[in-house]
Amino acid sequence: MIKISVTRVLKSLSLAIAFAAVLALGQGVARADEVLIAGFTNGCFGAGCTPGSSATAGGLVYSNSTFTGTTVNGFRGLGGNANPGSNFDNLGSISLSTAPQAYAIPFLLQVTFTAPQGISGSNSSFFTATLTGTVRSDNTGGVFVDFDNTPQVLTFNDVNCEPNPEAQTPAAGQTTCGQGSFSLSVNDIAIDPGQTVSVTGQITGAQQTSAVPEPATIFLLGTGLAALARARRQKIKRASGALPQKS
């Protein structure tokens, strides 16, 4: 009787260990995915200013923008055409009038990310620029916007896994949750009198890792669960006398 009980205990223990191993495998492997980047911008002219959706200074007008898109090989361009009031997939636009004026003022650009979520610290990045130039009465001259081009690195841990709103190939991966990082930099621009230009930038080095079950681990998990279910059914049948008791 003792021998039967010990044997059954050992079998149950073996099944439990096998089940735990299968669960561990079922957790998946770390996979590098592309990153869904989304957000909006604000800006302002002058020292100590507060960024807003629009701003003016003399003949200069800034209009904000929204952007969304998934990186490819860790890169995402933010250089959509200027369309003041409806800018999209750029960092905003700056218009310069033909009114004669000399310029030497600072500009502050605020970029706020809504995806990925869980960005360490703040989900906003700030880029400073100096605007210099002169517009003459004959519509000659222009303004140069000299940004600090140093890339800013953002890290994140996005635990809110949602379907990607964009159609993506399977190679893009989940793209909406995981741990990772990316860099954002802004480009210098030049504006002619009477023209509007996009404020442009780029996402580089974007990557995230997430645990995704592979087909083999899913198969092993299913096999382990089936084995446990079969052992349970046999135990019930023996207890009811449908199967002979094992010695």
MDAnalysis code that builds the backbone (N, CA, C; Angstrom):
import MDAnalysis as mda
import numpy as np

u = mda.Universe.empty(741, n_residues=247, atom_resindex=np.repeat(np.arange(247), 3), trajectory=True)
u.add_TopologyAttr("name", ["N", "CA", "C"] * 247)
u.add_TopologyAttr("resid", np.arange(1, 248))
u.add_TopologyAttr("resname", ["MET", "ILE", "LYS", "ILE", "SER", "VAL", "THR", "ARG", "VAL", "LEU", "LYS", "SER", "LEU", "SER", "LEU", "ALA", "ILE", "ALA", "PHE", "ALA", "ALA", "VAL", "LEU", "ALA", "LEU", "GLY", "GLN", "GLY", "VAL", "ALA", "ARG", "ALA", "ASP", "GLU", "VAL", "LEU", "ILE", "ALA", "GLY", "PHE", "THR", "ASN", "GLY", "CYS", "PHE", "GLY", "ALA", "GLY", "CYS", "THR", "PRO", "GLY", "SER", "SER", "ALA", "THR", "ALA", "GLY", "GLY", "LEU", "VAL", "TYR", "SER", "ASN", "SER", "THR", "PHE", "THR", "GLY", "THR", "THR", "VAL", "ASN", "GLY", "PHE", "ARG", "GLY", "LEU", "GLY", "GLY", "ASN", "ALA", "ASN", "PRO", "GLY", "SER", "ASN", "PHE", "ASP", "ASN", "LEU", "GLY", "SER", "ILE", "SER", "LEU", "SER", "THR", "ALA", "PRO", "GLN", "ALA", "TYR", "ALA", "ILE", "PRO", "PHE", "LEU", "LEU", "GLN", "VAL", "THR", "PHE", "THR", "ALA", "PRO", "GLN", "GLY", "ILE", "SER", "GLY", "SER", "ASN", "SER", "SER", "PHE", "PHE", "THR", "ALA", "THR", "LEU", "THR", "GLY", "THR", "VAL", "ARG", "SER", "ASP", "ASN", "THR", "GLY", "GLY", "VAL", "PHE", "VAL", "ASP", "PHE", "ASP", "ASN", "THR", "PRO", "GLN", "VAL", "LEU", "THR", "PHE", "ASN", "ASP", "VAL", "ASN", "CYS", "GLU", "PRO", "ASN", "PRO", "GLU", "ALA", "GLN", "THR", "PRO", "ALA", "ALA", "GLY", "GLN", "THR", "THR", "CYS", "GLY", "GLN", "GLY", "SER", "PHE", "SER", "LEU", "SER", "VAL", "ASN", "ASP", "ILE", "ALA", "ILE", "ASP", "PRO", "GLY", "GLN", "THR", "VAL", "SER", "VAL", "THR", "GLY", "GLN", "ILE", "THR", "GLY", "ALA", "GLN", "GLN", "THR", "SER", "ALA", "VAL", "PRO", "GLU", "PRO", "ALA", "THR", "ILE", "PHE", "LEU", "LEU", "GLY", "THR", "GLY", "LEU", "ALA", "ALA", "LEU", "ALA", "ARG", "ALA", "ARG", "ARG", "GLN", "LYS", "ILE", "LYS", "ARG", "ALA", "SER", "GLY", "ALA", "LEU", "PRO", "GLN", "LYS", "SER"])
u.atoms.positions = np.array([
    [0.834, -1.206, 0.000],
    [0.000, 0.000, 0.000],
    [0.859, 1.243, 0.000],
    [1.916, 1.235, 0.845],
    [2.846, 2.352, 0.903],
    [3.540, 2.512, -0.420],
    [3.920, 1.365, -1.053],
    [4.605, 1.390, -2.343],
    [3.721, 2.038, -3.402],
    [2.429, 1.709, -3.413],
    [1.503, 2.295, -4.390],
    [1.399, 3.799, -4.183],
    [1.292, 4.256, -2.922],
    [1.149, 5.679, -2.634],
    [2.387, 6.452, -3.052],
    [3.562, 5.901, -2.757],
    [4.812, 6.576, -3.128],
    [4.922, 6.688, -4.640],
    [4.569, 5.599, -5.346],
    [4.631, 5.618, -6.814],
    [3.719, 6.679, -7.386],
    [2.508, 6.752, -6.845],
    [1.570, 7.760, -7.344],
    [2.063, 9.172, -7.058],
    [2.637, 9.380, -5.897],
    [3.170, 10.703, -5.550],
    [4.273, 11.102, -6.506],
    [5.183, 10.128, -6.808],
    [6.287, 10.418, -7.726],
    [5.763, 10.756, -9.113],
    [4.736, 10.005, -9.559],
    [4.167, 10.294, -10.880],
    [3.534, 11.681, -10.910],
    [2.810, 12.022, -9.860],
    [2.178, 13.338, -9.805],
    [3.222, 14.439, -9.791],
    [4.319, 14.198, -9.042],
    [5.395, 15.185, -8.977],
    [6.056, 15.362, -10.332],
    [6.254, 14.271, -11.051],
    [6.863, 14.342, -12.386],
    [5.990, 15.135, -13.349],
    [4.673, 14.863, -13.286],
    [3.748, 15.606, -14.143],
    [3.764, 17.099, -13.823],
    [3.830, 17.438, -12.529],
    [3.857, 18.839, -12.130],
    [5.112, 19.534, -12.636],
    [6.247, 18.844, -12.540],
    [7.512, 19.413, -13.024],
    [7.454, 19.613, -14.525],
    [6.920, 18.622, -15.241],
    [6.810, 18.731, -16.701],
    [5.899, 19.891, -17.083],
    [4.797, 20.050, -16.343],
    [3.869, 21.139, -16.630],
    [4.523, 22.501, -16.411],
    [5.310, 22.608, -15.320],
    [6.012, 23.870, -15.047],
    [7.012, 24.191, -16.138],
    [7.702, 23.164, -16.641],
    [8.668, 23.380, -17.712],
    [7.995, 23.853, -18.980],
    [6.841, 23.240, -19.273],
    [6.104, 23.647, -20.468],
    [5.620, 25.082, -20.334],
    [5.163, 25.469, -19.147],
    [4.728, 26.846, -18.938],
    [5.874, 27.819, -19.123],
    [7.048, 27.444, -18.636],
    [8.217, 28.308, -18.793],
    [8.541, 28.507, -20.262],
    [8.457, 27.425, -21.028],
    [8.707, 27.540, -22.464],
    [7.636, 28.385, -23.125],
    [6.402, 28.273, -22.622],
    [5.297, 28.987, -23.219],
    [5.361, 30.487, -23.021],
    [6.253, 30.967, -22.143],
    [6.397, 32.397, -21.965],
    [6.936, 33.068, -23.214],
    [7.564, 32.303, -24.107],
    [8.034, 32.862, -25.366],
    [9.468, 33.332, -25.280],
    [9.916, 33.952, -26.336],
    [11.275, 34.446, -26.424],
    [11.229, 35.934, -26.729],
    [12.295, 36.635, -26.318],
    [12.374, 38.058, -26.592],
    [12.578, 38.273, -28.081],
    [11.771, 39.169, -28.662],
    [11.867, 39.437, -30.091],
    [11.934, 40.940, -30.309],
    [12.827, 41.365, -31.175],
    [12.959, 42.786, -31.475],
    [11.887, 43.191, -32.490],
    [11.073, 44.171, -32.133],
    [9.995, 44.634, -32.997],
    [10.232, 46.082, -33.394],
    [9.538, 46.500, -34.456],
    [9.494, 47.906, -34.803],
    [8.599, 48.635, -33.787],
    [8.604, 49.965, -33.841],
    [7.912, 50.755, -32.824],
    [6.884, 51.685, -33.474],
    [5.669, 51.683, -32.959],
    [4.652, 52.633, -33.383],
    [4.913, 53.961, -32.679],
    [5.146, 55.029, -33.462],
    [5.437, 56.355, -32.927],
    [4.265, 57.278, -33.247],
    [3.726, 57.960, -32.236],
    [2.629, 58.900, -32.453],
    [2.738, 60.045, -31.458],
    [2.195, 61.206, -31.850],
    [2.227, 62.340, -30.937],
    [1.827, 63.636, -31.613],
    [2.181, 64.749, -30.983],
    [1.845, 66.070, -31.513],
    [2.915, 67.067, -31.071],
    [2.880, 68.241, -31.680],
    [3.885, 69.257, -31.373],
    [3.221, 70.572, -30.989],
    [3.990, 71.412, -30.285],
    [3.639, 72.793, -29.996],
    [4.911, 73.616, -30.115],
    [4.766, 74.929, -30.239],
    [5.941, 75.768, -30.366],
    [5.666, 77.200, -29.953],
    [6.756, 77.987, -29.774],
    [6.603, 79.401, -29.421],
    [7.887, 80.161, -29.740],
    [7.755, 81.468, -29.915],
    [8.880, 82.358, -30.179],
    [9.190, 83.183, -28.928],
    [10.475, 83.417, -28.682],
    [10.870, 84.294, -27.589],
    [11.422, 83.546, -26.394],
    [12.232, 84.237, -25.597],
    [12.837, 83.643, -24.413],
    [11.781, 83.405, -23.341],
    [11.810, 82.209, -22.720],
    [10.885, 81.892, -21.636],
    [9.449, 81.736, -22.059],
    [9.204, 81.477, -23.341],
    [7.834, 81.355, -23.833],
    [7.231, 79.999, -23.488],
    [5.918, 79.896, -23.592],
    [5.201, 78.645, -23.343],
    [4.681, 78.107, -24.669],
    [5.090, 76.895, -25.092],
    [4.663, 76.360, -26.394],
    [3.149, 76.207, -26.491],
    [2.622, 76.552, -27.667],
    [1.203, 76.395, -27.935],
    [0.985, 75.851, -29.329],
    [-0.269, 75.656, -29.696],
    [-0.570, 75.077, -31.004],
    [-0.235, 76.028, -32.145],
    [-0.170, 77.329, -31.851],
    [0.243, 78.312, -32.851],
    [0.968, 79.448, -32.141],
    [1.817, 80.145, -32.890],
    [2.585, 81.243, -32.316],
    [2.996, 82.189, -33.427],
    [3.150, 83.480, -33.089],
    [3.568, 84.477, -34.064],
    [4.663, 85.356, -33.478],
    [5.499, 85.880, -34.357],
    [6.537, 86.838, -33.989],
    [6.878, 87.629, -35.235],
    [6.407, 88.880, -35.296],
    [6.601, 89.673, -36.501],
    [5.893, 89.018, -37.675],
    [6.652, 88.722, -38.716],
    [6.075, 88.067, -39.883],
    [6.208, 86.559, -39.865],
    [6.544, 85.997, -38.719],
    [6.694, 84.542, -38.570],
    [5.455, 83.950, -37.905],
    [4.988, 82.830, -38.415],
    [3.847, 82.118, -37.822],
    [4.187, 80.628, -37.742],
    [4.072, 80.073, -36.538],
    [4.253, 78.621, -36.345],
    [2.890, 77.958, -36.193],
    [2.706, 76.798, -36.851],
    [1.486, 75.992, -36.726],
    [1.880, 74.582, -36.336],
    [1.191, 74.007, -35.359],
    [1.606, 72.707, -34.830],
    [1.195, 71.554, -35.743],
    [1.479, 70.324, -35.302],
    [1.230, 69.142, -36.134],
    [0.963, 67.931, -35.268],
    [0.406, 66.900, -35.895],
    [0.304, 65.568, -35.301],
    [1.032, 64.582, -36.206],
    [1.410, 63.444, -35.630],
    [2.114, 62.440, -36.433],
    [1.836, 61.052, -35.878],
    [1.877, 60.072, -36.752],
    [1.743, 58.678, -36.352],
    [2.311, 57.790, -37.447],
    [2.994, 56.741, -37.056],
    [3.579, 55.822, -38.032],
    [4.509, 54.835, -37.362],
    [4.753, 53.737, -38.036],
    [5.602, 52.678, -37.521],
    [6.978, 52.741, -38.177],
    [8.006, 52.518, -37.393],
    [9.361, 52.554, -37.911],
    [9.622, 51.369, -38.838],
    [10.598, 51.524, -39.706],
    [11.096, 50.450, -40.563],
    [12.606, 50.408, -40.389],
    [13.107, 49.257, -39.950],
    [14.526, 49.139, -39.619],
    [14.949, 50.219, -38.621],
    [14.034, 50.535, -37.702],
    [14.337, 51.492, -36.641],
    [14.239, 52.945, -37.043],
    [13.797, 53.241, -38.278],
    [13.759, 54.632, -38.767],
    [12.339, 55.061, -39.092],
    [12.050, 56.327, -38.804],
    [10.759, 56.924, -39.169],
    [10.983, 58.390, -39.487],
    [10.716, 58.782, -40.734],
    [10.862, 60.174, -41.123],
    [9.671, 60.999, -40.679],
    [9.923, 62.248, -40.284],
    [8.868, 63.187, -39.899],
    [9.040, 64.426, -40.774],
    [8.670, 64.290, -42.041],
    [8.909, 65.348, -43.013],
    [7.759, 65.585, -43.954],
    [6.534, 65.446, -43.466],
    [5.368, 65.660, -44.313],
    [5.272, 67.095, -44.821],
    [4.558, 67.280, -45.927],
    [4.408, 68.606, -46.513],
    [3.719, 69.570, -45.549],
    [4.115, 70.853, -45.644],
    [3.515, 71.879, -44.795],
    [2.065, 72.127, -45.191],
    [1.199, 72.176, -44.177],
    [-0.219, 72.469, -44.391],
    [-0.747, 73.125, -43.116],
    [-0.438, 74.411, -42.918],
    [-0.789, 75.083, -41.661],
    [-2.250, 74.885, -41.269],
    [-2.453, 74.530, -40.013],
    [-3.794, 74.249, -39.512],
    [-4.174, 72.793, -39.618],
    [-3.516, 72.064, -40.541],
    [-3.787, 70.633, -40.715],
    [-2.484, 69.871, -40.970],
    [-1.405, 70.319, -40.375],
    [-0.129, 69.621, -40.560],
    [-0.231, 68.185, -40.074],
    [0.447, 67.279, -40.794],
    [0.439, 65.873, -40.408],
    [1.768, 65.231, -40.803],
    [2.266, 64.404, -39.917],
    [3.516, 63.665, -40.123],
    [4.706, 64.585, -40.372],
    [4.695, 65.732, -39.712],
    [5.895, 66.556, -39.600],
    [5.908, 67.110, -38.178],
    [6.754, 68.084, -37.908],
    [6.827, 68.658, -36.561],
    [6.238, 70.062, -36.519],
    [5.396, 70.358, -37.500],
    [4.781, 71.665, -37.590],
    [5.276, 72.403, -38.821],
    [4.877, 73.663, -38.943],
    [5.308, 74.477, -40.077],
    [5.560, 75.902, -39.616],
    [6.440, 76.609, -40.360],
    [6.721, 78.016, -40.087],
    [6.528, 78.792, -41.384],
    [5.740, 79.837, -41.306],
    [5.496, 80.721, -42.449],
    [6.210, 82.048, -42.218],
    [6.721, 82.641, -43.305],
    [7.408, 83.927, -43.240],
    [6.748, 84.883, -44.225],
    [6.298, 86.023, -43.720],
    [5.640, 86.997, -44.585],
    [6.686, 87.796, -45.368],
    [6.194, 88.631, -46.293],
    [7.085, 89.463, -47.104],
    [7.318, 90.835, -46.466],
    [6.752, 91.051, -45.277],
    [6.932, 92.338, -44.599],
    [8.392, 92.522, -44.199],
    [9.005, 93.677, -44.510],
    [10.411, 93.902, -44.163],
    [10.632, 93.839, -42.650],
    [11.622, 93.084, -42.235],
    [11.935, 92.967, -40.808],
    [13.226, 92.187, -40.636],
    [13.937, 92.490, -39.557],
    [15.128, 91.733, -39.170],
    [14.760, 90.816, -38.012],
    [15.331, 89.622, -38.015],
    [14.990, 88.620, -37.008],
    [16.234, 88.115, -36.288],
    [16.096, 88.018, -34.974],
    [17.120, 87.389, -34.145],
    [16.438, 86.981, -32.844],
    [15.670, 85.895, -32.904],
    [14.859, 85.476, -31.755],
    [14.986, 83.974, -31.551],
    [14.792, 83.538, -30.294],
    [14.796, 82.092, -30.027],
    [13.439, 81.471, -30.347],
    [13.467, 80.172, -30.569],
    [12.246, 79.404, -30.820],
    [12.334, 78.126, -30.006],
    [11.189, 77.707, -29.438],
    [11.137, 76.485, -28.634],
    [10.103, 75.538, -29.229],
    [10.545, 74.319, -29.545],
    [9.664, 73.279, -30.091],
    [9.457, 72.198, -29.036],
    [8.188, 71.875, -28.769],
    [7.835, 70.805, -27.838],
    [7.228, 69.650, -28.627],
    [7.801, 68.451, -28.457],
    [7.292, 67.248, -29.106],
    [6.774, 66.316, -28.017],
    [5.480, 66.011, -28.061],
    [4.850, 65.161, -27.049],
    [4.427, 63.845, -27.690],
    [4.811, 62.742, -27.066],
    [4.517, 61.415, -27.606],
    [3.322, 60.800, -26.886],
    [2.373, 60.289, -27.688],
    [1.254, 59.527, -27.146],
    [1.473, 58.022, -27.329],
    [2.402, 57.650, -28.179],
    [2.822, 56.253, -28.361],
    [4.288, 56.267, -28.783],
    [5.080, 55.368, -28.209],
    [4.693, 54.361, -27.212],
    [4.375, 55.002, -25.866],
    [3.635, 54.260, -25.059],
    [3.328, 54.704, -23.710],
    [4.438, 54.231, -22.761],
    [4.382, 54.740, -21.531],
    [5.356, 54.323, -20.524],
    [6.748, 54.869, -20.742],
    [6.861, 56.072, -21.353],
    [8.172, 56.689, -21.565],
    [8.746, 57.127, -20.224],
    [10.023, 56.829, -19.997],
    [10.676, 57.176, -18.734],
    [10.765, 58.696, -18.593],
    [10.495, 59.181, -17.377],
    [10.537, 60.616, -17.144],
    [9.324, 61.291, -17.743],
    [9.544, 62.147, -18.744],
    [8.453, 62.870, -19.398],
    [8.255, 62.345, -20.810],
    [7.010, 62.404, -21.293],
    [6.738, 61.989, -22.668],
    [6.883, 63.152, -23.649],
    [7.473, 64.272, -23.184],
    [7.720, 65.431, -24.037],
    [9.213, 65.701, -24.158],
    [9.636, 66.082, -25.360],
    [11.004, 66.507, -25.617],
    [10.983, 67.954, -26.084],
    [12.003, 68.718, -25.705],
    [12.077, 70.129, -26.067],
    [13.347, 70.381, -26.881],
    [13.180, 71.122, -27.981],
    [14.292, 71.464, -28.851],
    [14.325, 72.980, -29.031],
    [15.480, 73.561, -28.808],
    [15.629, 75.005, -28.950],
    [16.247, 75.336, -30.302],
    [15.924, 76.535, -30.789],
    [16.483, 77.005, -32.058],
    [16.661, 78.511, -31.982],
    [17.542, 79.034, -32.829],
    [17.725, 80.474, -32.978],
    [17.358, 80.856, -34.402],
    [16.458, 81.832, -34.549],
    [16.030, 82.296, -35.860],
    [16.749, 83.610, -36.173],
    [17.462, 83.639, -37.263],
    [18.175, 84.850, -37.671],
    [17.932, 85.106, -39.149],
    [17.904, 86.375, -39.520],
    [17.743, 86.722, -40.920],
    [17.060, 88.053, -41.094],
    [16.924, 88.450, -42.344],
    [16.310, 89.735, -42.672],
    [15.466, 89.597, -43.937],
    [14.308, 90.210, -43.899],
    [13.464, 90.301, -45.088],
    [13.465, 91.755, -45.532],
    [13.815, 91.985, -46.791],
    [13.858, 93.341, -47.322],
    [12.566, 93.674, -48.062],
    [12.402, 94.947, -48.388],
    [11.172, 95.409, -49.026],
    [10.988, 94.852, -50.435],
    [12.063, 94.394, -51.049],
    [11.937, 93.806, -52.386],
    [11.746, 92.288, -52.331],
    [11.349, 91.803, -51.154],
    [11.072, 90.375, -50.931],
    [12.315, 89.499, -51.069],
    [13.468, 90.049, -50.803],
    [14.689, 89.250, -50.786],
    [15.081, 88.982, -49.339],
    [16.032, 88.097, -49.179],
    [16.488, 87.720, -47.847],
    [15.828, 86.420, -47.403],
    [15.561, 86.319, -46.124],
    [14.970, 85.106, -45.574],
    [15.396, 84.886, -44.142],
    [14.987, 83.760, -43.589],
    [15.285, 83.423, -42.194],
    [15.861, 82.019, -42.120],
    [16.888, 81.863, -41.291],
    [17.485, 80.554, -41.030],
    [17.101, 80.122, -39.622],
    [16.582, 78.914, -39.500],
    [16.187, 78.352, -38.203],
    [17.232, 77.312, -37.826],
    [18.051, 77.652, -36.855],
    [19.191, 76.826, -36.455],
    [18.842, 76.067, -35.175],
    [18.416, 74.803, -35.340],
    [18.046, 73.972, -34.200],
    [19.276, 73.331, -33.544],
    [19.112, 73.005, -32.293],
    [20.060, 72.100, -31.642],
    [19.759, 70.711, -32.187],
    [20.661, 70.174, -32.998],
    [20.409, 68.916, -33.702],
    [20.792, 67.679, -32.895],
    [21.165, 67.852, -31.632],
    [21.578, 66.710, -30.807],
    [20.401, 65.744, -30.623],
    [20.550, 64.479, -31.002],
    [19.448, 63.521, -30.809],
    [19.130, 63.337, -29.329],
    [17.862, 63.258, -29.021],
    [17.421, 62.971, -27.657],
    [16.922, 61.529, -27.606],
    [17.436, 60.760, -26.647],
    [17.098, 59.347, -26.510],
    [15.968, 59.182, -25.498],
    [14.939, 58.466, -25.889],
    [13.807, 58.184, -24.999],
    [13.694, 56.674, -24.812],
    [13.513, 56.243, -23.587],
    [13.311, 54.830, -23.270],
    [11.889, 54.645, -22.754],
    [11.352, 53.448, -22.953],
    [9.963, 53.217, -22.564],
    [9.750, 51.768, -22.151],
    [8.681, 51.572, -21.387],
    [8.196, 50.234, -21.016],
    [6.678, 50.274, -21.152],
    [6.216, 49.947, -22.349],
    [4.785, 50.035, -22.676],
    [4.121, 48.694, -22.396],
    [3.285, 48.651, -21.346],
    [2.616, 47.404, -20.960],
    [1.184, 47.344, -21.497],
    [0.749, 48.390, -22.177],
    [-0.620, 48.443, -22.699],
    [-0.628, 47.913, -24.128],
    [-0.756, 46.592, -24.280],
    [-0.691, 45.964, -25.596],
    [-2.019, 46.133, -26.330],
    [-1.955, 46.810, -27.464],
    [-3.143, 47.046, -28.281],
    [-2.833, 46.714, -29.730],
    [-3.862, 46.466, -30.550],
    [-3.623, 46.231, -31.979],
    [-3.021, 47.473, -32.632],
    [-2.082, 47.245, -33.534],
    [-1.492, 48.358, -34.265],
    [-2.554, 48.974, -35.179],
    [-2.783, 50.301, -35.111],
    [-3.801, 50.915, -35.968],
    [-3.422, 50.931, -37.437],
    [-2.149, 50.672, -37.742],
    [-1.702, 50.650, -39.127],
    [-1.598, 49.214, -39.631],
    [-1.833, 49.028, -40.924],
    [-1.638, 47.707, -41.529],
    [-0.146, 47.433, -41.621],
    [0.280, 46.318, -41.013],
    [1.704, 46.003, -40.971],
    [1.947, 44.576, -41.430],
    [3.143, 44.362, -41.974],
    [3.558, 43.008, -42.311],
    [3.858, 42.256, -41.026],
    [3.787, 40.925, -41.038],
    [4.105, 40.160, -39.820],
    [5.499, 40.458, -39.287],
    [6.430, 40.831, -40.187],
    [7.803, 41.086, -39.750],
    [7.894, 42.289, -38.827],
    [6.885, 43.174, -38.846],
    [6.913, 44.360, -38.005],
    [6.692, 44.018, -36.536],
    [6.123, 42.835, -36.259],
    [5.892, 42.426, -34.882],
    [4.693, 43.136, -34.270],
    [4.628, 43.139, -32.937],
    [3.487, 43.707, -32.223],
    [3.415, 45.221, -32.412],
    [4.537, 45.894, -32.234],
    [4.731, 47.344, -32.418],
    [3.929, 48.219, -31.461],
    [3.195, 47.670, -30.527],
    [2.410, 48.506, -29.625],
    [2.687, 48.255, -28.147],
    [3.603, 47.390, -27.829],
    [3.976, 47.224, -26.424],
    [5.331, 46.542, -26.330],
    [5.980, 46.738, -25.184],
    [7.293, 46.145, -24.962],
    [8.233, 47.160, -24.342],
    [9.472, 46.751, -24.148],
    [10.505, 47.625, -23.614],
    [11.442, 48.015, -24.744],
    [11.827, 49.280, -24.795],
    [12.708, 49.693, -25.870],
    [13.131, 51.136, -25.751],
    [13.626, 51.681, -26.866],
    [14.097, 53.058, -26.900],
    [14.113, 53.556, -28.335],
    [14.216, 54.862, -28.485],
    [14.377, 55.476, -29.798],
    [14.977, 56.867, -29.613],
    [15.514, 57.423, -30.694],
    [16.103, 58.760, -30.656],
    [15.323, 59.678, -31.585],
    [15.201, 60.939, -31.180],
    [14.536, 61.961, -31.989],
    [15.497, 63.118, -32.199],
    [15.624, 63.574, -33.440],
    [16.420, 64.758, -33.749],
    [15.643, 65.647, -34.704],
    [15.968, 66.945, -34.716],
    [15.268, 67.943, -35.524],
    [16.267, 68.597, -36.476],
    [15.810, 68.908, -37.682],
    [16.681, 69.457, -38.717],
    [16.578, 70.983, -38.796],
    [17.672, 71.626, -39.219],
    [17.652, 73.057, -39.497],
    [16.818, 73.318, -40.753],
    [16.250, 74.515, -40.848],
    [15.456, 74.870, -42.035],
    [15.748, 76.312, -42.445],
    [15.507, 76.603, -43.723],
    [15.626, 77.960, -44.245],
    [14.299, 78.342, -44.889],
    [13.885, 79.611, -44.700],
    [12.569, 80.061, -45.180],
    [12.750, 81.290, -46.059],
    [12.187, 81.250, -47.248],
    [12.155, 82.420, -48.127],
    [10.955, 83.295, -47.787],
    [11.041, 84.596, -48.035],
    [9.879, 85.470, -47.800],
    [8.655, 84.995, -48.585],
    [7.508, 85.002, -47.912],
    [6.262, 84.598, -48.547],
    [6.074, 83.094, -48.658],
    [6.911, 82.318, -47.991],
    [6.856, 80.862, -48.092],
    [6.535, 80.224, -46.738],
    [6.086, 78.971, -46.809],
    [5.839, 78.143, -45.625],
    [6.618, 76.854, -45.764],
    [7.325, 76.458, -44.723],
    [8.125, 75.234, -44.765],
    [7.775, 74.341, -43.574],
    [7.998, 73.051, -43.739],
    [7.788, 72.089, -42.658],
    [8.972, 72.106, -41.710],
    [8.674, 71.944, -40.434],
    [9.717, 71.620, -39.459],
    [9.855, 70.109, -39.492],
    [11.043, 69.630, -39.806],
    [11.224, 68.194, -40.032],
    [12.191, 67.587, -39.015],
    [12.073, 66.274, -38.867],
    [12.965, 65.543, -37.975],
    [12.912, 64.070, -38.320],
    [13.502, 63.247, -37.474],
    [13.527, 61.811, -37.724],
    [13.679, 61.030, -36.426],
    [13.057, 59.851, -36.447],
    [13.223, 58.852, -35.400],
    [14.285, 57.870, -35.879],
    [15.292, 57.613, -35.071],
    [16.338, 56.656, -35.423],
    [16.579, 55.696, -34.261],
    [17.131, 54.531, -34.590],
    [17.501, 53.551, -33.568],
    [16.335, 53.010, -32.773],
    [15.129, 53.037, -33.339],
    [13.949, 52.565, -32.598],
    [13.945, 51.046, -32.525],
    [13.701, 50.515, -31.340],
    [13.611, 49.062, -31.146],
    [12.883, 48.786, -29.851],
    [12.198, 47.652, -29.813],
    [11.577, 47.198, -28.581],
    [11.571, 45.681, -28.571],
    [11.574, 45.115, -27.395],
    [11.533, 43.664, -27.255],
    [10.296, 43.289, -26.469],
    [9.683, 42.194, -26.880],
    [8.494, 41.687, -26.193],
    [8.533, 40.177, -26.219],
    [7.949, 39.550, -25.188],
    [7.906, 38.089, -25.107],
    [6.753, 37.586, -25.949],
    [7.069, 36.826, -26.979],
    [6.046, 36.316, -27.886],
    [6.186, 34.801, -27.997],
    [5.149, 34.027, -27.700],
    [5.249, 32.574, -27.819],
    [5.522, 32.162, -29.259],
    [6.488, 31.248, -29.434],
    [6.762, 30.698, -30.752],
    [5.875, 29.471, -30.990],
    [5.666, 29.061, -32.252],
    [4.817, 27.895, -32.533],
    [5.252, 26.641, -31.785],
    [6.564, 26.434, -31.666],
    [7.051, 25.227, -30.982],
    [6.665, 25.238, -29.510],
    [6.768, 26.403, -28.864],
    [6.423, 26.458, -27.446],
    [4.923, 26.302, -27.237],
    [4.141, 26.842, -28.149],
    [2.688, 26.665, -28.054],
    [2.322, 25.190, -28.196],
    [3.008, 24.466, -29.113],
    [2.757, 23.041, -29.294],
    [3.112, 22.272, -28.022],
    [4.260, 22.615, -27.418],
    [4.667, 21.930, -26.197],
    [3.684, 22.191, -25.069],
    [3.202, 23.428, -24.980],
    [2.231, 23.747, -23.943],
    [0.967, 22.925, -24.128],
    [0.484, 22.838, -25.360],
    [-0.707, 22.053, -25.636],
    [-0.500, 20.578, -25.331],
    [0.678, 20.030, -25.686],
    [0.990, 18.619, -25.407],
    [0.996, 18.350, -23.911],
    [1.607, 19.273, -23.139],
    [1.664, 19.093, -21.691],
    [0.291, 19.116, -21.057],
    [-0.558, 20.016, -21.497],
    [-1.912, 20.089, -20.955],
    [-2.714, 18.838, -21.303],
    [-2.521, 18.326, -22.527],
    [-3.238, 17.113, -22.932],
    [-2.807, 15.925, -22.076],
    [-1.501, 15.838, -21.783],
    [-0.998, 14.735, -20.957],
    [-1.578, 14.795, -19.548],
    [-1.648, 16.001, -18.990],
    [-2.226, 16.132, -17.649],
    [-3.698, 15.738, -17.644],
    [-4.430, 16.149, -18.675],
    [-5.851, 15.802, -18.755],
    [-6.042, 14.293, -18.883],
    [-5.190, 13.624, -19.699],
    [-5.299, 12.178, -19.874],
    [-5.013, 11.446, -18.559],
    [-3.985, 11.906, -17.825],
    [-3.658, 11.274, -16.547],
    [-4.799, 11.435, -15.553],
    [-5.453, 12.583, -15.590],
    [-6.565, 12.820, -14.673],
    [-7.743, 11.909, -15.000],
    [-8.041, 11.722, -16.286],
    [-9.146, 10.850, -16.670],
    [-8.875, 9.404, -16.255],
    [-7.637, 8.939, -16.448],
    [-7.306, 7.561, -16.063],
    [-7.443, 7.358, -14.559],
    [-7.060, 8.372, -13.792],
    [-7.172, 8.265, -12.342],
    [-8.636, 8.117, -11.921],
    [-9.516, 8.891, -12.586],
    [-10.939, 8.816, -12.254],
    [-11.513, 7.450, -12.623],
    [-11.113, 6.899, -13.778],
    [-11.606, 5.599, -14.218],
    [-11.153, 4.493, -13.261],
    [-9.894, 4.562, -12.797],
    [-9.411, 3.537, -11.849],
    [-10.202, 3.609, -10.539],
    [-10.468, 4.839, -10.122],
    [-11.198, 4.990, -8.859],
    [-12.614, 4.422, -8.970],
    [-13.185, 4.471, -10.192],
    [-14.530, 3.954, -10.391],
    [-14.550, 2.471, -10.752],
    [-13.332, 1.878, -10.944],
    [-13.250, 0.472, -11.296],
    [-13.282, 0.190, -12.772],
    [-13.301, 1.201, -13.610],
    [-13.337, 0.987, -15.068],
    [-12.005, 0.494, -15.588],
    [-10.901, 0.805, -14.875],
    [-9.570, 0.361, -15.252],
    [-8.970, -0.399, -14.081],
    [-8.100, -1.417, -14.377],
    [-7.456, -2.136, -13.286],
    [-6.496, -1.248, -12.525],
    [-6.413, -1.447, -11.216],
    [-5.478, -0.701, -10.393],
    [-4.046, -1.131, -10.695],
    [-3.155, -0.108, -10.765],
    [-1.726, -0.419, -10.971],
    [-1.080, -0.728, -9.632],
    [-0.168, -1.727, -9.683],
    [0.509, -2.086, -8.445],
    [1.754, -1.246, -8.262],
])
